[in-house]
Structure formats: structure tokens, C-alpha cells
Amino acid sequence: MVFPTDSNVIVGMDRADDAGVYKITDDIAIIQTVDFFTPIVDDPYWFGQIAAANALSDVYAMGGVPKTAMNIVGFPLKDMDISVLRQILQGGLEKMKEAGVFLVGGHSVEDKELKYGLSVTGLIHPDRILTKKALKLGDRLILTKPLGTGIINTAIKGGLASSEIIDNVTHLMAALNKDAAEIMQDFPVHACTDITGFGLLGHLAEMVVDSEFGVEIQTGRIPFLPEAVEYAAMGLLPAGLYKNREFREAMVDISPSVDPFIQDILFDPQTSGGLLICVDRASADDLLDTLKEKGMDKTEIIGDVWPEPKGRIVVN
């Protein structure tokens, strides 16, 4: 399929990335993205918060600043009280205010299944766009949020998670990537993506596939929610995890020493996960320290970019 384009489309349909980018002037480009999903927590307000944070994250991953948003709603009007929708929209609006984003409109349809999300527009200088495909030899990989939300959400749906665990994972998913995106602007970051539905290895695969580099990650450095291992051992794995593994396992070399349940977490589909930042090796420790000082205490350096094996991920 051939998509129409023009010379001002900097990031478009010709490659998989977190958002589209269109050049307006020599100094301004707009970032456009859209994301919505069905509820992953029972509380409508927090569902709104999480869905908004998730949609905004794509702009942060591109190195931009989100400016405006439009609501996207599917609502079962005949089966659910309208007060539920009000709480969802309130949660989303407060998250947008936290991000400094202005709600300028939206669209709703009556739907048998509840859905909510945002279409987001952001700004960036055309020369400062971060894409997935700009890895450089020797770069280090920094992950800003722990993994395991998909597995824990599966446990929540099964009624097996405590109120404390539910509260912790809810606040984690609702946390913006705003601070991390602002901090990385002061460092020689070459590439970035956010970790969402394809899981860590799925999104990392998008960065290295057909590239001149390979990536090695160290599982001992990867931050994850400790309850996720417990639930994975119980077999509480989301369907998306199996799909992620099936799609990308052919380009991943996993050491036999890596615990099977840790392997599960690496493919676990995340909701509103952290940023995966590819930064110059000489600046990696300073960036890590700055992120931690800002309160992102689970942030860790998890891997490196090497010349071999090209287009593959090595997991040790």
C-alpha cells in the first residue's frame, strides 16, 4: 500500500515509530499521535488518568512537548450511568492539566464496550526529533519505569491482587513521562521509545530490526515489579504476552540462565510504561543520576548497543 506524502513529512507511515511528525517551519514541527483502550482498572477516575498519560507518552518519547489534546470516547449509554463517563473525563482532564496540555475538543460514540483515550498534538524543533532508529555504537539503554504491569493487571482482573498492589500499579501507570522527557533534552540522547503494548523486547526489537547494530541487555539490572514474578509463576499471563513472544522471539537470544518468569516479564505488554532512552555512553551515568534525583528511583541502565549481532537482541 502506498501512502500519500510530501517533503514536510519527517516521520510518517513508511516506518514504525511512536508518532507522526510534520514540519511547519524551519524551527517548528508538530507531533501527532492517538491512543485509546478499554478500562484496565475499575476506578473510572484513575482509568481516565492512565489513558491520558498513556496517550501523552508518545509525544514525550519523540522528544517533544504535548500542547493540545482531543478526547476519544466510546460509551455504553444504555448500560452504564453517565456519571462514570464524567469521572473518566475528569481524570483525563486533570492529567492533561498536570502535563500543561489544553483540551480543545473531542468526539464520542455510543459503543457496547467502554473506551477512552486522546488524540494529542505536540511541538518540537525539526532537528531535535528522537526516533527509534537512531542508535549509535556504544550507546547505553536506560529504562525509566519498572516492568510487570500487564501481568499484575491480569492478577487484578482475577481478583488476586491486594489493595496495596492495585494502588501501587495504578499510580505507576498514571505517572507522566514528562520529567524524564524534559531531563533527557540536556543529554546526548540519540533514540527513544516508550514501553507499552509490545513489551520491552517488542519495542526494543523495533529499534534494532534491520539496523547495523545489536543490543545486549542485562536482566539483573532491569527494574520490575516484584509481584509480577510471583503472578507469572502462577500462570497469570496476559494474552498479549504470548503474542509479543511469538512475534519477536526469533530475533532474541536469551541465555539459559535467565529465569523463565523473568523472560515472561520482558515480553509483558505494558500500559503507560516508561521511556527507553538510548544515550551516549559517556553521559549515561550522569543522566541516570539526574533521573533518580528527580524522583524516578526505579530508573536503571539495562543494556548496551554493540556492533554484533546485527539486528538481534541478546538477553543475559
KAZIQUI-V875132 format. One record per helix or strand of 3 or more residues. SS is the DSSP state (h for helix, s for strand). FROM is the first residue (numbers start at 0). TO is the last residue. If there is no record, write none. Layout:
<<SS,FROM,TO> <SS,FROM,TO>>
This chain:
<<s,8,10> <s,19,22> <s,28,36> <h,43,60> <s,64,74> <h,81,98> <s,101,109> <s,114,123> <h,125,127> <s,139,142> <h,148,156> <h,162,173> <h,177,183> <s,188,193> <h,198,207> <s,213,216> <h,218,220> <h,225,232> <h,238,250> <s,251,253> <h,259,266> <s,274,278> <h,280,292> <s,299,305> <s,312,314>>
